[in-house]
Amino acid sequence: MIPPPGTLATGVGALPHRDPKLAVDEVLRIFPRFPYIPTLPNRGFLESIVFSDSAMLPGRIIRDGRLMVDTSRDLLGDMERIYLDYMEKTTAPYATLSEYGSGFHEMMTRTISGAMVLKCQVTGPVTFGMQVVDAAKRPIYYDPQFADILGKLMALRARWCEEEMRRRTGVLHTLVILNEPYLASLGSSVIPIDSDSLISNWKDISALVDGGLGIHCCTNTDWSFLISLDPSVISFDAFGNAKEFILYMDDVARYMESGGVIAWGIVPSDPKVFGRETVDSLTNRYLGIRKTVTEHVDREIFDRASLITPSCGIQLGTEGEAVAIMEAAAAIAGRVPGVIQ
C-alpha cells in the first residue's frame, strides 16, 4: 500500500497540452504533494492509451491508425523473451521512449523529493488486449497465450516506470495505475472478459511491482471483484458512478479499513459537464458521498484513505479548461472539514 494520502488531490492520465514542460509545470503547481505524470495524446497517437505501452508487443503492426498483431509471423521468440525478462526482472527493454511518453520524460528532469507519492499510469492488460486485434479483427485478449503475455508485458512496463521514477526524481513512494476502462465489460455476455485471466494478469503484475499498484476504471463495473484484488488504489468516476460504487458498502468499508485508498473522481473531466458545475456544487457532492460512507467507515479512516481527482483523463477541451478542472480538484481537497493537509 502507499502512504495514506489524507484527502490530497491529484490528476488522472491525459492532458490536452502539447508542450510537456508546460504540462508538468501545471501538474507540479497544482498537485505538489501528490503529482502525477500526464500523458499527452494530442502530440500524436503514439502517446495515447494502448499505443504508449505497445513498443515491445510481439507481432505489432500499425495499420490505418489501428494497432494490430501479425499472427502469420513466428512470434515464439519474442514471446519467450518476455517470459525470460519477466523471470529475470529485466526491465530496460521496456523503457518509455520519448515519442511514446513526452510527459514521463519531462517529469524525469524534475527533482520532487518533497512529494509524498509520484503517480504514473500504464495501460491495463484487459484494455490493451481488447483494443488490439489480429488479422481477423479478433481481440488478442481472447487468445490465451496473448492474454498471459500481456500481464507480464505490463508488469515489466510498470516495474521499469517505478524504478525510473525513484531513480530520477528522488521521490520515495511511487504509484502505478493500470488504466482499465474495459473492465466495464466484467460480467457482460456481449463483450465477455475472463475473470480468471484478469486475476492471473493482476498476480503477474503485482508480483513484480515494488511500490503502489492501482486500477483506474472510469465506467461502472463489478466493484466487488475489483476490490477483491486489493489494489493500492481504486480510481473511478465518482461524479457519474458513486451511487453504484457505494452499493458495495461492505466491500468498500473492508477495503478502506485495511489500508486501501479510493481516488474519488468527483470533478468531471469533460469540460462541457464541468462548465455546468462549480467548486461549491462539487464539494457538496463529495461531502454527500463522505457522509454516506462514514456511516459505515470511521471518518478518520475515510479521510486518511481518500484522494480527490478528476473523473478521468482530460484530453478534450483547451489547456485552460484542463487547468481549471485540476484546480477544482485541489480546491475541493482543501475544503473538506476537519482535514489538515
VENKA-V23259 format. One line per field, one symbol per residue. phi: phi as a letter, one per 20 degrees, with the letter a starting at -180 (. if undefined). burial: + if it has 9 or more other ideal C-beta (glycine too) atoms within 8 Angstrom, else -. Layout:
phi: ???
burial: ???
//
This chain:
phi: .eggfmmfdbdcmfcefdefffffgffffecfebfcefecfffqffeegmgfddgdfgmfcdclmdecceefeedgffffffgffffeleegfdfefffdafffffffeddcfeffbddcccfffffffeeecefemegffeegffgffffffffffffffffffffednfecccddeecffffegneeecfdfffffffgffffffeeeefcccdcecfbeffffffflffcddbeffecffffefegffffgfffeofddeefedfeegffgfedcgffffffffffgfffffccgfffgffddcdbffafdefneffffffffffffffgfdffnedd
burial: -+--+++++++++++++--+-+++-+++-++-+++++++++-----++++++++-+++++------++++----+--++--+++++----+--+-+---+++++++++-+-+--+-++++++++++++++++++----+++-+--+++++++++++++++++++++--+-+-++++++++++++++-+----+---+++++++++--++-+++++++++-+-+-+++-+-+++++++++-++--++-++-+++++++--++++++++++++-++--+-+--++-+++-++--++--+-+-++++++++++++++----+-+++++++++++++--+--+--
//
